[in-house]
Amino acid sequence: MSKQDLPQKICPSCHRPFRWRKKWQRCWNEVRFCSKRCKRERP
């Protein structure tokens, strides 16, 4: 599977797309922000 084929979401804080990561394998449905920084600085 290439990176292009991985699921993608849009971060509500920075409005940038981010892709699935292995560390989010079990909680991808709950992931909303692309980084801890975005989570901390959300609008």
NUFI-624278 format. One record per residue: chain; residue in one letter; y, x, z of N, C-alpha, C in turn. Coordinates in pm, whole numbers. Layout:
! NUFI-624278
+------+------+--------+--------+--------+--------+--------+--------+--------+--------+--------+
! unit ! code !    n_v !    n_u !    n_w !   ca_v !   ca_u !   ca_w !    c_v !    c_u !    c_w !
+------+------+--------+--------+--------+--------+--------+--------+--------+--------+--------+
!    A !    a !      Y !      X !      Z !      Y !      X !      Z !      Y !      X !      Z !
...
+------+------+--------+--------+--------+--------+--------+--------+--------+--------+--------+
This chain:
! NUFI-624278
+------+------+--------+--------+--------+--------+--------+--------+--------+--------+--------+
! unit ! code !    n_v !    n_u !    n_w !   ca_v !   ca_u !   ca_w !    c_v !    c_u !    c_w !
+------+------+--------+--------+--------+--------+--------+--------+--------+--------+--------+
!    A !    m !   -117 !     84 !      0 !      0 !      0 !      0 !    125 !     90 !      0 !
!    A !    s !    215 !     64 !    -91 !    337 !    144 !    -97 !    445 !     82 !    -10 !
!    A !    k !    549 !    156 !     12 !    660 !    106 !     95 !    724 !    -18 !     33 !
!    A !    q !    724 !    -24 !    -97 !    781 !   -139 !   -167 !    707 !   -269 !   -134 !
!    A !    d !    580 !   -258 !   -100 !    497 !   -376 !    -75 !    503 !   -425 !     69 !
!    A !    l !    567 !   -350 !    157 !    571 !   -389 !    297 !    669 !   -504 !    319 !
!    A !    p !    644 !   -588 !    419 !    736 !   -699 !    449 !    874 !   -647 !    487 !
!    A !    q !    972 !   -730 !    463 !   1110 !   -689 !    487 !   1185 !   -801 !    559 !
!    A !    k !   1280 !   -764 !    642 !   1367 !   -859 !    711 !   1510 !   -807 !    702 !
!    A !    i !   1606 !   -895 !    732 !   1747 !   -858 !    735 !   1791 !   -857 !    881 !
!    A !    c !   1854 !   -749 !    921 !   1902 !   -737 !   1058 !   2024 !   -828 !   1076 !
!    A !    p !   2026 !   -915 !   1177 !   2141 !  -1004 !   1198 !   2266 !   -932 !   1247 !
!    A !    s !   2250 !   -811 !   1297 !   2363 !   -736 !   1350 !   2435 !   -656 !   1240 !
!    A !    c !   2361 !   -575 !   1166 !   2423 !   -489 !   1064 !   2407 !   -545 !    922 !
!    A !    h !   2327 !   -650 !    907 !   2304 !   -716 !    777 !   2238 !   -626 !    674 !
!    A !    r !   2162 !   -529 !    721 !   2089 !   -440 !    631 !   1941 !   -476 !    632 !
!    A !    p !   1874 !   -455 !    520 !   1730 !   -480 !    517 !   1653 !   -370 !    590 !
!    A !    f !   1546 !   -408 !    655 !   1456 !   -309 !    715 !   1314 !   -354 !    692 !
!    A !    r !   1225 !   -258 !    685 !   1085 !   -285 !    651 !    994 !   -272 !    771 !
!    A !    w !    877 !   -329 !    754 !    771 !   -324 !    854 !    740 !   -180 !    891 !
!    A !    r !    716 !   -157 !   1021 !    674 !    -25 !   1070 !    545 !    -40 !   1149 !
!    A !    k !    468 !     64 !   1151 !    339 !     58 !   1221 !    356 !     24 !   1368 !
!    A !    k !    463 !     72 !   1432 !    485 !     43 !   1573 !    513 !   -106 !   1598 !
!    A !    w !    551 !   -179 !   1494 !    574 !   -323 !   1504 !    454 !   -405 !   1460 !
!    A !    q !    342 !   -341 !   1442 !    222 !   -405 !   1387 !    185 !   -533 !   1464 !
!    A !    r !    189 !   -529 !   1594 !    146 !   -643 !   1676 !    257 !   -742 !   1706 !
!    A !    c !    382 !   -705 !   1683 !    493 !   -793 !   1720 !    593 !   -816 !   1607 !
!    A !    w !    550 !   -800 !   1484 !    640 !   -815 !   1369 !    710 !   -950 !   1368 !
!    A !    n !    643 !  -1055 !   1409 !    704 !  -1188 !   1409 !    819 !  -1200 !   1508 !
!    A !    e !    817 !  -1119 !   1614 !    922 !  -1123 !   1714 !   1037 !  -1026 !   1686 !
!    A !    v !   1015 !   -931 !   1598 !   1117 !   -830 !   1569 !   1234 !   -896 !   1495 !
!    A !    r !   1356 !   -874 !   1547 !   1474 !   -932 !   1484 !   1574 !   -826 !   1438 !
!    A !    f !   1582 !   -717 !   1513 !   1681 !   -614 !   1486 !   1615 !   -487 !   1433 !
!    A !    c !   1688 !   -411 !   1354 !   1632 !   -292 !   1292 !   1626 !   -173 !   1387 !
!    A !    s !   1704 !   -176 !   1493 !   1708 !    -63 !   1585 !   1753 !   -108 !   1724 !
!    A !    k !   1735 !    -21 !   1819 !   1782 !    -49 !   1956 !   1934 !    -58 !   1958 !
!    A !    r !   1998 !     22 !   1877 !   2144 !     19 !   1870 !   2194 !   -118 !   1823 !
!    A !    c !   2133 !   -171 !   1719 !   2173 !   -303 !   1668 !   2146 !   -411 !   1772 !
!    A !    k !   2038 !   -399 !   1842 !   2006 !   -496 !   1946 !   2111 !   -492 !   2057 !
!    A !    r !   2155 !   -374 !   2091 !   2254 !   -356 !   2197 !   2393 !   -402 !   2153 !
!    A !    e !   2427 !   -381 !   2027 !   2562 !   -410 !   1977 !   2570 !   -537 !   1894 !
!    A !    r !   2480 !   -628 !   1918 !   2479 !   -750 !   1837 !   2607 !   -830 !   1858 !
!    A !    p !   2647 !   -907 !   1759 !   2774 !   -982 !   1768 !   2768 !  -1097 !   1865 !
+------+------+--------+--------+--------+--------+--------+--------+--------+--------+--------+
